[in-house]
Amino acid sequence: MSNFAAVANPAVVKRFAVIGHPVAHSLSPGIHAAFGKQTGIALSYTAIDAAPEHFDALLAEFAAEGGLGANITLPHKTRAATICTTLSERARRAGAVNTLIRTPTGWEGDNTDGVGLVRDLTERHGLDLRQRRTLLIGAGGAARGVAPALLDAGIGDLFIVNRTPERADALADALAQPGRVHPRYLRDIGSLGTFDLIVNATSAARADGLPALPMALANPRTAAVDLSYGEVAIPFLAWARAAGAHDRIDGLGMLVEQAAESFQRWHHVRPETDAVFEELREHRAELVTAD
Ligand code: NAP
């Protein structure tokens, strides 16, 4: 636990980072720099590329160097949940951590993805999520983060499909609402009916491409949401347009909102997000996806 001795001189610039793989194109350093400037908090926020086999060692090194907090991104969110000495209620429910907060005895793990998504959908885009029949595609770290928050926001039934069915089953089990949450096989997606909210929480478009999605999944009221943004979100949002979805939303607003929630956990100040979101949106054509 020597990595977690009190930081000697808190007057020096506070150190934060995002840890992922890959992470080079992450927008998080720029977002946190903008929040720091806006709130007058001097901070350093860097991107640390950690392959899975190096994650634990690089995180320990970051702690030993005085790191006060970190965002954790793909593919480390579930691993991060296992190394924390305490977990917030929402991180425990998610079984995934995207925010680490230094404490004297180790890391506290939190998950701000869910609240970030719900805030973006309801406050920025004005969606009423209540009673929406919802399809969640994916069961990785991001899906685990957003599912409890969507349920808490009042959606109707939640159907979960995933390439690896066991992970959809495990997520449904963890959500512990068997009357409301239904894991299904991805190959059966054509028989699931139509949905008012469809959330793509896969990283499929980064590699092999999006799974085939029937047009009948969407209806004229559907909100289709990709947690990715930039070019990685294009295939799903193009499908949503062709399928006639009413709203087509990428993950840029969620990214800014989850960052604001992490910032609040670390600095106890809530930054204003609209200006940062608008600036990122203006440069959308140049964006490369990574959170
Ligand atoms: P992850 O933990 O690695 O999970 C990846 C998910 O994608 C799993 O469900 C995986 O299925 C599925 N998948 C990967 N390749 C696939 C393919 N070829 N066909 C079908 N499914 C495939 O990653 P994550 O952290 O959940 O991130 C998922 C996406 O959300 C990423 O694009 C990430 O950038 C984005 N995200 C955005 C924000 C934001 O703030 N906007 C926050 C978090 C994440 P298996 O279980 O079968 O492997």
Residues whose N, C-alpha, C, O or C-beta is under 5 A from the ligand:
A	BS01	NAP	L74 P75 G138 A139 G140 G141 A142 A143 N162 R163 T164 R167 A201 T202 S203 A204 D208 G209 P211 L227 S228 G251 L252 M254 L255 Q258 A290 D291
